[in-house]
């Protein structure tokens, strides 16, 4: 698995985690992982990964899910 695939997976897991306190904790862990991977990707890869992570869902990736500005670039 390369960095792009890991980033997509972390995003997908973050947005599909159950809405329970345990799910919220797991979702935050995945967001943290995505934030650690993001500096290794280009802004275009980040944008494509967000689209890919939400493909097949009725969800849309929001920049507000992330705390570090590098993910938002």
PDB file with one MODEL, atoms N, CA, C and O in Angstrom:
MODEL        1
ATOM      1  N   UNK A   1       0.853  -1.174   0.000  1.00  0.00           N
ATOM      2  CA  UNK A   1       0.000   0.000   0.000  1.00  0.00           C
ATOM      3  C   UNK A   1       0.897   1.234   0.000  1.00  0.00           C
ATOM      4  O   UNK A   1       1.825   1.340   0.802  1.00  0.00           O
ATOM      5  N   UNK A   2       0.609   2.159  -0.906  1.00  0.00           N
ATOM      6  CA  UNK A   2       1.398   3.385  -0.947  1.00  0.00           C
ATOM      7  C   UNK A   2       0.722   4.478  -0.106  1.00  0.00           C
ATOM      8  O   UNK A   2      -0.353   4.268   0.456  1.00  0.00           O
ATOM      9  N   UNK A   3       1.366   5.637  -0.033  1.00  0.00           N
ATOM     10  CA  UNK A   3       0.859   6.729   0.809  1.00  0.00           C
ATOM     11  C   UNK A   3      -0.527   7.199   0.358  1.00  0.00           C
ATOM     12  O   UNK A   3      -1.392   7.485   1.186  1.00  0.00           O
ATOM     13  N   UNK A   4      -0.728   7.276  -0.947  1.00  0.00           N
ATOM     14  CA  UNK A   4      -2.032   7.716  -1.466  1.00  0.00           C
ATOM     15  C   UNK A   4      -3.130   6.756  -1.022  1.00  0.00           C
ATOM     16  O   UNK A   4      -4.169   7.188  -0.522  1.00  0.00           O
ATOM     17  N   UNK A   5      -2.908   5.464  -1.201  1.00  0.00           N
ATOM     18  CA  UNK A   5      -3.909   4.466  -0.816  1.00  0.00           C
ATOM     19  C   UNK A   5      -4.172   4.491   0.688  1.00  0.00           C
ATOM     20  O   UNK A   5      -5.314   4.356   1.128  1.00  0.00           O
ATOM     21  N   UNK A   6      -3.111   4.663   1.470  1.00  0.00           N
ATOM     22  CA  UNK A   6      -3.272   4.741   2.926  1.00  0.00           C
ATOM     23  C   UNK A   6      -4.089   5.970   3.309  1.00  0.00           C
ATOM     24  O   UNK A   6      -4.916   5.914   4.220  1.00  0.00           O
ATOM     25  N   UNK A   7      -3.856   7.076   2.615  1.00  0.00           N
ATOM     26  CA  UNK A   7      -4.588   8.312   2.876  1.00  0.00           C
ATOM     27  C   UNK A   7      -6.072   8.132   2.561  1.00  0.00           C
ATOM     28  O   UNK A   7      -6.931   8.524   3.352  1.00  0.00           O
ATOM     29  N   UNK A   8      -6.370   7.539   1.406  1.00  0.00           N
ATOM     30  CA  UNK A   8      -7.764   7.295   1.030  1.00  0.00           C
ATOM     31  C   UNK A   8      -8.440   6.406   2.071  1.00  0.00           C
ATOM     32  O   UNK A   8      -9.560   6.686   2.498  1.00  0.00           O
ATOM     33  N   UNK A   9      -7.768   5.353   2.472  1.00  0.00           N
ATOM     34  CA  UNK A   9      -8.342   4.434   3.453  1.00  0.00           C
ATOM     35  C   UNK A   9      -8.593   5.133   4.789  1.00  0.00           C
ATOM     36  O   UNK A   9      -9.646   4.945   5.398  1.00  0.00           O
ATOM     37  N   UNK A  10      -7.637   5.933   5.243  1.00  0.00           N
ATOM     38  CA  UNK A  10      -7.814   6.664   6.509  1.00  0.00           C
ATOM     39  C   UNK A  10      -9.019   7.605   6.417  1.00  0.00           C
ATOM     40  O   UNK A  10      -9.810   7.700   7.356  1.00  0.00           O
ATOM     41  N   UNK A  11      -9.155   8.297   5.284  1.00  0.00           N
ATOM     42  CA  UNK A  11     -10.306   9.189   5.109  1.00  0.00           C
ATOM     43  C   UNK A  11     -11.608   8.405   5.098  1.00  0.00           C
ATOM     44  O   UNK A  11     -12.574   8.781   5.762  1.00  0.00           O
ATOM     45  N   UNK A  12     -11.630   7.315   4.342  1.00  0.00           N
ATOM     46  CA  UNK A  12     -12.848   6.507   4.235  1.00  0.00           C
ATOM     47  C   UNK A  12     -13.274   5.969   5.602  1.00  0.00           C
ATOM     48  O   UNK A  12     -14.454   5.999   5.951  1.00  0.00           O
ATOM     49  N   UNK A  13     -12.313   5.486   6.360  1.00  0.00           N
ATOM     50  CA  UNK A  13     -12.628   4.973   7.692  1.00  0.00           C
ATOM     51  C   UNK A  13     -13.102   6.091   8.618  1.00  0.00           C
ATOM     52  O   UNK A  13     -14.000   5.883   9.434  1.00  0.00           O
ATOM     53  N   UNK A  14     -12.509   7.261   8.495  1.00  0.00           N
ATOM     54  CA  UNK A  14     -12.908   8.393   9.343  1.00  0.00           C
ATOM     55  C   UNK A  14     -14.348   8.809   9.093  1.00  0.00           C
ATOM     56  O   UNK A  14     -15.075   9.135  10.032  1.00  0.00           O
ATOM     57  N   UNK A  15     -14.763   8.801   7.831  1.00  0.00           N
ATOM     58  CA  UNK A  15     -16.116   9.291   7.534  1.00  0.00           C
ATOM     59  C   UNK A  15     -17.182   8.217   7.657  1.00  0.00           C
ATOM     60  O   UNK A  15     -18.372   8.532   7.673  1.00  0.00           O
ATOM     61  N   UNK A  16     -16.780   6.958   7.743  1.00  0.00           N
ATOM     62  CA  UNK A  16     -17.778   5.890   7.850  1.00  0.00           C
ATOM     63  C   UNK A  16     -17.830   5.253   9.236  1.00  0.00           C
ATOM     64  O   UNK A  16     -18.564   4.287   9.443  1.00  0.00           O
ATOM     65  N   UNK A  17     -17.069   5.775  10.174  1.00  0.00           N
ATOM     66  CA  UNK A  17     -17.075   5.237  11.537  1.00  0.00           C
ATOM     67  C   UNK A  17     -18.466   5.412  12.148  1.00  0.00           C
ATOM     68  O   UNK A  17     -19.136   6.410  11.878  1.00  0.00           O
ATOM     69  N   UNK A  18     -18.899   4.472  12.952  1.00  0.00           N
ATOM     70  CA  UNK A  18     -20.212   4.583  13.605  1.00  0.00           C
ATOM     71  C   UNK A  18     -20.294   5.854  14.455  1.00  0.00           C
ATOM     72  O   UNK A  18     -19.281   6.356  14.943  1.00  0.00           O
ATOM     73  N   UNK A  19     -21.496   6.354  14.620  1.00  0.00           N
ATOM     74  CA  UNK A  19     -21.696   7.566  15.415  1.00  0.00           C
ATOM     75  C   UNK A  19     -21.956   7.207  16.866  1.00  0.00           C
ATOM     76  O   UNK A  19     -23.035   7.450  17.407  1.00  0.00           O
ATOM     77  N   UNK A  20     -20.952   6.628  17.472  1.00  0.00           N
ATOM     78  CA  UNK A  20     -20.967   6.300  18.894  1.00  0.00           C
ATOM     79  C   UNK A  20     -19.718   6.922  19.497  1.00  0.00           C
ATOM     80  O   UNK A  20     -18.860   7.411  18.761  1.00  0.00           O
ATOM     81  N   UNK A  21     -19.597   6.914  20.803  1.00  0.00           N
ATOM     82  CA  UNK A  21     -18.388   7.485  21.407  1.00  0.00           C
ATOM     83  C   UNK A  21     -17.151   6.714  20.960  1.00  0.00           C
ATOM     84  O   UNK A  21     -16.100   7.309  20.723  1.00  0.00           O
ATOM     85  N   UNK A  22     -17.271   5.386  20.843  1.00  0.00           N
ATOM     86  CA  UNK A  22     -16.154   4.570  20.351  1.00  0.00           C
ATOM     87  C   UNK A  22     -15.877   4.885  18.888  1.00  0.00           C
ATOM     88  O   UNK A  22     -14.719   4.997  18.484  1.00  0.00           O
ATOM     89  N   UNK A  23     -16.928   5.029  18.094  1.00  0.00           N
ATOM     90  CA  UNK A  23     -16.772   5.381  16.687  1.00  0.00           C
ATOM     91  C   UNK A  23     -16.129   6.740  16.513  1.00  0.00           C
ATOM     92  O   UNK A  23     -15.295   6.931  15.628  1.00  0.00           O
ATOM     93  N   UNK A  24     -16.517   7.691  17.360  1.00  0.00           N
ATOM     94  CA  UNK A  24     -15.918   9.026  17.305  1.00  0.00           C
ATOM     95  C   UNK A  24     -14.430   8.962  17.602  1.00  0.00           C
ATOM     96  O   UNK A  24     -13.634   9.654  16.966  1.00  0.00           O
ATOM     97  N   UNK A  25     -14.053   8.133  18.567  1.00  0.00           N
ATOM     98  CA  UNK A  25     -12.641   7.999  18.912  1.00  0.00           C
ATOM     99  C   UNK A  25     -11.871   7.386  17.748  1.00  0.00           C
ATOM    100  O   UNK A  25     -10.783   7.848  17.402  1.00  0.00           O
ATOM    101  N   UNK A  26     -12.439   6.348  17.149  1.00  0.00           N
ATOM    102  CA  UNK A  26     -11.796   5.688  16.008  1.00  0.00           C
ATOM    103  C   UNK A  26     -11.710   6.641  14.815  1.00  0.00           C
ATOM    104  O   UNK A  26     -10.701   6.680  14.112  1.00  0.00           O
ATOM    105  N   UNK A  27     -12.774   7.403  14.596  1.00  0.00           N
ATOM    106  CA  UNK A  27     -12.779   8.374  13.507  1.00  0.00           C
ATOM    107  C   UNK A  27     -11.656   9.389  13.694  1.00  0.00           C
ATOM    108  O   UNK A  27     -10.950   9.721  12.741  1.00  0.00           O
ATOM    109  N   UNK A  28     -11.490   9.881  14.918  1.00  0.00           N
ATOM    110  CA  UNK A  28     -10.434  10.851  15.194  1.00  0.00           C
ATOM    111  C   UNK A  28      -9.053  10.238  14.978  1.00  0.00           C
ATOM    112  O   UNK A  28      -8.147  10.914  14.491  1.00  0.00           O
ATOM    113  N   UNK A  29      -8.886   8.974  15.334  1.00  0.00           N
ATOM    114  CA  UNK A  29      -7.612   8.289  15.094  1.00  0.00           C
ATOM    115  C   UNK A  29      -7.308   8.242  13.599  1.00  0.00           C
ATOM    116  O   UNK A  29      -6.166   8.445  13.184  1.00  0.00           O
ATOM    117  N   UNK A  30      -8.324   7.975  12.801  1.00  0.00           N
ATOM    118  CA  UNK A  30      -8.131   7.925  11.352  1.00  0.00           C
ATOM    119  C   UNK A  30      -7.820   9.306  10.784  1.00  0.00           C
ATOM    120  O   UNK A  30      -6.993   9.438   9.881  1.00  0.00           O
ATOM    121  N   UNK A  31      -8.474  10.323  11.307  1.00  0.00           N
ATOM    122  CA  UNK A  31      -8.172  11.692  10.884  1.00  0.00           C
ATOM    123  C   UNK A  31      -6.723  12.022  11.222  1.00  0.00           C
ATOM    124  O   UNK A  31      -6.013  12.621  10.414  1.00  0.00           O
ATOM    125  N   UNK A  32      -6.287  11.631  12.418  1.00  0.00           N
ATOM    126  CA  UNK A  32      -4.896  11.877  12.806  1.00  0.00           C
ATOM    127  C   UNK A  32      -3.928  11.180  11.857  1.00  0.00           C
ATOM    128  O   UNK A  32      -2.901  11.747  11.484  1.00  0.00           O
ATOM    129  N   UNK A  33      -4.258   9.943  11.467  1.00  0.00           N
ATOM    130  CA  UNK A  33      -3.410   9.216  10.515  1.00  0.00           C
ATOM    131  C   UNK A  33      -3.368   9.943   9.172  1.00  0.00           C
ATOM    132  O   UNK A  33      -2.304  10.093   8.570  1.00  0.00           O
ATOM    133  N   UNK A  34      -4.534  10.391   8.711  1.00  0.00           N
ATOM    134  CA  UNK A  34      -4.592  11.115   7.441  1.00  0.00           C
ATOM    135  C   UNK A  34      -3.753  12.385   7.505  1.00  0.00           C
ATOM    136  O   UNK A  34      -3.075  12.732   6.539  1.00  0.00           O
ATOM    137  N   UNK A  35      -3.796  13.070   8.628  1.00  0.00           N
ATOM    138  CA  UNK A  35      -3.014  14.298   8.784  1.00  0.00           C
ATOM    139  C   UNK A  35      -1.518  14.012   8.777  1.00  0.00           C
ATOM    140  O   UNK A  35      -0.734  14.862   8.355  1.00  0.00           O
ATOM    141  N   UNK A  36      -1.113  12.849   9.230  1.00  0.00           N
ATOM    142  CA  UNK A  36       0.302  12.482   9.204  1.00  0.00           C
ATOM    143  C   UNK A  36       0.750  12.113   7.795  1.00  0.00           C
ATOM    144  O   UNK A  36       1.903  12.341   7.431  1.00  0.00           O
ATOM    145  N   UNK A  37      -0.148  11.549   7.008  1.00  0.00           N
ATOM    146  CA  UNK A  37       0.187  11.139   5.642  1.00  0.00           C
ATOM    147  C   UNK A  37       0.133  12.316   4.672  1.00  0.00           C
ATOM    148  O   UNK A  37       0.899  12.360   3.710  1.00  0.00           O
ATOM    149  N   UNK A  38      -0.756  13.258   4.914  1.00  0.00           N
ATOM    150  CA  UNK A  38      -1.002  14.364   3.985  1.00  0.00           C
ATOM    151  C   UNK A  38       0.261  15.106   3.535  1.00  0.00           C
ATOM    152  O   UNK A  38       0.360  15.433   2.353  1.00  0.00           O
ATOM    153  N   UNK A  39       1.221  15.387   4.404  1.00  0.00           N
ATOM    154  CA  UNK A  39       2.412  16.117   3.936  1.00  0.00           C
ATOM    155  C   UNK A  39       3.222  15.355   2.885  1.00  0.00           C
ATOM    156  O   UNK A  39       4.069  15.942   2.212  1.00  0.00           O
ATOM    157  N   UNK A  40       2.970  14.074   2.742  1.00  0.00           N
ATOM    158  CA  UNK A  40       3.697  13.256   1.771  1.00  0.00           C
ATOM    159  C   UNK A  40       3.028  13.274   0.400  1.00  0.00           C
ATOM    160  O   UNK A  40       3.553  12.701  -0.555  1.00  0.00           O
ATOM    161  N   UNK A  41       1.875  13.928   0.301  1.00  0.00           N
ATOM    162  CA  UNK A  41       1.107  13.967  -0.934  1.00  0.00           C
ATOM    163  C   UNK A  41       1.062  15.372  -1.507  1.00  0.00           C
ATOM    164  O   UNK A  41       1.275  16.354  -0.797  1.00  0.00           O
ATOM    165  N   UNK A  42       0.782  15.454  -2.796  1.00  0.00           N
ATOM    166  CA  UNK A  42       0.607  16.761  -3.432  1.00  0.00           C
ATOM    167  C   UNK A  42      -0.813  17.254  -3.160  1.00  0.00           C
ATOM    168  O   UNK A  42      -1.686  16.459  -2.811  1.00  0.00           O
ATOM    169  N   UNK A  43      -1.050  18.547  -3.314  1.00  0.00           N
ATOM    170  CA  UNK A  43      -2.415  19.054  -3.145  1.00  0.00           C
ATOM    171  C   UNK A  43      -3.405  18.370  -4.088  1.00  0.00           C
ATOM    172  O   UNK A  43      -4.551  18.130  -3.705  1.00  0.00           O
ATOM    173  N   UNK A  44      -2.982  18.054  -5.312  1.00  0.00           N
ATOM    174  CA  UNK A  44      -3.863  17.362  -6.253  1.00  0.00           C
ATOM    175  C   UNK A  44      -4.201  15.956  -5.756  1.00  0.00           C
ATOM    176  O   UNK A  44      -5.348  15.523  -5.857  1.00  0.00           O
ATOM    177  N   UNK A  45      -3.215  15.250  -5.226  1.00  0.00           N
ATOM    178  CA  UNK A  45      -3.467  13.910  -4.690  1.00  0.00           C
ATOM    179  C   UNK A  45      -4.437  13.963  -3.518  1.00  0.00           C
ATOM    180  O   UNK A  45      -5.302  13.098  -3.385  1.00  0.00           O
ATOM    181  N   UNK A  46      -4.296  14.969  -2.674  1.00  0.00           N
ATOM    182  CA  UNK A  46      -5.201  15.130  -1.529  1.00  0.00           C
ATOM    183  C   UNK A  46      -6.626  15.355  -2.007  1.00  0.00           C
ATOM    184  O   UNK A  46      -7.564  14.756  -1.481  1.00  0.00           O
ATOM    185  N   UNK A  47      -6.788  16.207  -2.992  1.00  0.00           N
ATOM    186  CA  UNK A  47      -8.116  16.483  -3.536  1.00  0.00           C
ATOM    187  C   UNK A  47      -8.724  15.232  -4.156  1.00  0.00           C
ATOM    188  O   UNK A  47      -9.892  14.929  -3.913  1.00  0.00           O
ATOM    189  N   UNK A  48      -7.949  14.502  -4.953  1.00  0.00           N
ATOM    190  CA  UNK A  48      -8.438  13.271  -5.569  1.00  0.00           C
ATOM    191  C   UNK A  48      -8.790  12.227  -4.515  1.00  0.00           C
ATOM    192  O   UNK A  48      -9.778  11.507  -4.652  1.00  0.00           O
ATOM    193  N   UNK A  49      -7.979  12.150  -3.464  1.00  0.00           N
ATOM    194  CA  UNK A  49      -8.228  11.181  -2.395  1.00  0.00           C
ATOM    195  C   UNK A  49      -9.533  11.484  -1.676  1.00  0.00           C
ATOM    196  O   UNK A  49     -10.278  10.567  -1.333  1.00  0.00           O
ATOM    197  N   UNK A  50      -9.812  12.744  -1.447  1.00  0.00           N
ATOM    198  CA  UNK A  50     -11.080  13.126  -0.809  1.00  0.00           C
ATOM    199  C   UNK A  50     -12.260  12.677  -1.660  1.00  0.00           C
ATOM    200  O   UNK A  50     -13.244  12.143  -1.148  1.00  0.00           O
ATOM    201  N   UNK A  51     -12.148  12.902  -2.971  1.00  0.00           N
ATOM    202  CA  UNK A  51     -13.221  12.468  -3.874  1.00  0.00           C
ATOM    203  C   UNK A  51     -13.356  10.952  -3.856  1.00  0.00           C
ATOM    204  O   UNK A  51     -14.465  10.422  -3.797  1.00  0.00           O
ATOM    205  N   UNK A  52     -12.226  10.257  -3.906  1.00  0.00           N
ATOM    206  CA  UNK A  52     -12.257   8.792  -3.926  1.00  0.00           C
ATOM    207  C   UNK A  52     -12.810   8.217  -2.625  1.00  0.00           C
ATOM    208  O   UNK A  52     -13.541   7.227  -2.641  1.00  0.00           O
ATOM    209  N   UNK A  53     -12.463   8.835  -1.506  1.00  0.00           N
ATOM    210  CA  UNK A  53     -12.900   8.340  -0.201  1.00  0.00           C
ATOM    211  C   UNK A  53     -14.414   8.423  -0.043  1.00  0.00           C
ATOM    212  O   UNK A  53     -15.011   7.613   0.667  1.00  0.00           O
ATOM    213  N   UNK A  54     -15.026   9.384  -0.693  1.00  0.00           N
ATOM    214  CA  UNK A  54     -16.472   9.564  -0.554  1.00  0.00           C
ATOM    215  C   UNK A  54     -17.254   8.948  -1.699  1.00  0.00           C
ATOM    216  O   UNK A  54     -18.484   8.925  -1.657  1.00  0.00           O
ATOM    217  N   UNK A  55     -16.572   8.448  -2.723  1.00  0.00           N
ATOM    218  CA  UNK A  55     -17.251   7.825  -3.862  1.00  0.00           C
ATOM    219  C   UNK A  55     -18.098   6.650  -3.375  1.00  0.00           C
ATOM    220  O   UNK A  55     -17.638   5.826  -2.584  1.00  0.00           O
ATOM    221  N   UNK A  56     -19.320   6.584  -3.848  1.00  0.00           N
ATOM    222  CA  UNK A  56     -20.212   5.505  -3.450  1.00  0.00           C
ATOM    223  C   UNK A  56     -20.955   5.776  -2.156  1.00  0.00           C
ATOM    224  O   UNK A  56     -21.693   4.919  -1.670  1.00  0.00           O
ATOM    225  N   UNK A  57     -20.766   6.957  -1.599  1.00  0.00           N
ATOM    226  CA  UNK A  57     -21.504   7.344  -0.395  1.00  0.00           C
ATOM    227  C   UNK A  57     -22.302   8.598  -0.713  1.00  0.00           C
ATOM    228  O   UNK A  57     -22.124   9.203  -1.770  1.00  0.00           O
ATOM    229  N   UNK A  58     -23.163   8.981   0.185  1.00  0.00           N
ATOM    230  CA  UNK A  58     -23.872  10.248   0.014  1.00  0.00           C
ATOM    231  C   UNK A  58     -23.198  11.350   0.819  1.00  0.00           C
ATOM    232  O   UNK A  58     -23.792  12.390   1.101  1.00  0.00           O
ATOM    233  N   UNK A  59     -21.939  11.096   1.182  1.00  0.00           N
ATOM    234  CA  UNK A  59     -21.177  12.046   1.983  1.00  0.00           C
ATOM    235  C   UNK A  59     -20.261  12.874   1.105  1.00  0.00           C
ATOM    236  O   UNK A  59     -19.879  12.460   0.010  1.00  0.00           O
ATOM    237  N   UNK A  60     -19.918  14.040   1.598  1.00  0.00           N
ATOM    238  CA  UNK A  60     -18.983  14.922   0.917  1.00  0.00           C
ATOM    239  C   UNK A  60     -17.886  15.271   1.906  1.00  0.00           C
ATOM    240  O   UNK A  60     -18.165  15.616   3.054  1.00  0.00           O
ATOM    241  N   UNK A  61     -16.645  15.181   1.466  1.00  0.00           N
ATOM    242  CA  UNK A  61     -15.508  15.466   2.346  1.00  0.00           C
ATOM    243  C   UNK A  61     -15.428  16.965   2.607  1.00  0.00           C
ATOM    244  O   UNK A  61     -15.406  17.773   1.679  1.00  0.00           O
ATOM    245  N   UNK A  62     -15.386  17.312   3.859  1.00  0.00           N
ATOM    246  CA  UNK A  62     -15.304  18.711   4.267  1.00  0.00           C
ATOM    247  C   UNK A  62     -13.905  19.021   4.765  1.00  0.00           C
ATOM    248  O   UNK A  62     -13.311  18.235   5.504  1.00  0.00           O
ATOM    249  N   UNK A  63     -13.380  20.168   4.358  1.00  0.00           N
ATOM    250  CA  UNK A  63     -12.066  20.573   4.850  1.00  0.00           C
ATOM    251  C   UNK A  63     -12.078  20.770   6.357  1.00  0.00           C
ATOM    252  O   UNK A  63     -11.027  20.710   6.995  1.00  0.00           O
ATOM    253  N   UNK A  64     -13.252  21.003   6.936  1.00  0.00           N
ATOM    254  CA  UNK A  64     -13.325  21.225   8.371  1.00  0.00           C
ATOM    255  C   UNK A  64     -13.039  19.960   9.176  1.00  0.00           C
ATOM    256  O   UNK A  64     -12.888  20.022  10.396  1.00  0.00           O
ATOM    257  N   UNK A  65     -12.964  18.802   8.493  1.00  0.00           N
ATOM    258  CA  UNK A  65     -12.639  17.563   9.199  1.00  0.00           C
ATOM    259  C   UNK A  65     -11.176  17.536   9.638  1.00  0.00           C
ATOM    260  O   UNK A  65     -10.786  16.717  10.470  1.00  0.00           O
ATOM    261  N   UNK A  66     -10.382  18.424   9.081  1.00  0.00           N
ATOM    262  CA  UNK A  66      -8.948  18.388   9.332  1.00  0.00           C
ATOM    263  C   UNK A  66      -8.495  19.612  10.101  1.00  0.00           C
ATOM    264  O   UNK A  66      -9.033  20.709   9.946  1.00  0.00           O
ATOM    265  N   UNK A  67      -7.496  19.394  10.931  1.00  0.00           N
ATOM    266  CA  UNK A  67      -6.975  20.489  11.735  1.00  0.00           C
ATOM    267  C   UNK A  67      -5.723  21.095  11.126  1.00  0.00           C
ATOM    268  O   UNK A  67      -5.503  22.299  11.257  1.00  0.00           O
ATOM    269  N   UNK A  68      -4.903  20.300  10.466  1.00  0.00           N
ATOM    270  CA  UNK A  68      -3.650  20.822   9.933  1.00  0.00           C
ATOM    271  C   UNK A  68      -3.872  21.429   8.566  1.00  0.00           C
ATOM    272  O   UNK A  68      -4.548  20.848   7.717  1.00  0.00           O
ATOM    273  N   UNK A  69      -3.293  22.615   8.355  1.00  0.00           N
ATOM    274  CA  UNK A  69      -3.510  23.339   7.119  1.00  0.00           C
ATOM    275  C   UNK A  69      -2.930  22.615   5.910  1.00  0.00           C
ATOM    276  O   UNK A  69      -3.390  22.835   4.790  1.00  0.00           O
ATOM    277  N   UNK A  70      -1.935  21.760   6.108  1.00  0.00           N
ATOM    278  CA  UNK A  70      -1.337  21.070   4.974  1.00  0.00           C
ATOM    279  C   UNK A  70      -2.370  20.230   4.239  1.00  0.00           C
ATOM    280  O   UNK A  70      -2.265  20.063   3.024  1.00  0.00           O
ATOM    281  N   UNK A  71      -3.361  19.700   4.938  1.00  0.00           N
ATOM    282  CA  UNK A  71      -4.388  18.892   4.309  1.00  0.00           C
ATOM    283  C   UNK A  71      -5.307  19.784   3.477  1.00  0.00           C
ATOM    284  O   UNK A  71      -5.884  19.329   2.490  1.00  0.00           O
ATOM    285  N   UNK A  72      -5.443  21.027   3.864  1.00  0.00           N
ATOM    286  CA  UNK A  72      -6.378  21.929   3.207  1.00  0.00           C
ATOM    287  C   UNK A  72      -5.809  22.578   1.963  1.00  0.00           C
ATOM    288  O   UNK A  72      -6.562  23.146   1.171  1.00  0.00           O
ATOM    289  N   UNK A  73      -4.522  22.512   1.770  1.00  0.00           N
ATOM    290  CA  UNK A  73      -3.897  23.169   0.606  1.00  0.00           C
ATOM    291  C   UNK A  73      -4.374  22.601  -0.688  1.00  0.00           C
ATOM    292  O   UNK A  73      -3.944  23.046  -1.752  1.00  0.00           O
TER     293      UNK A  73
ENDMDL
END
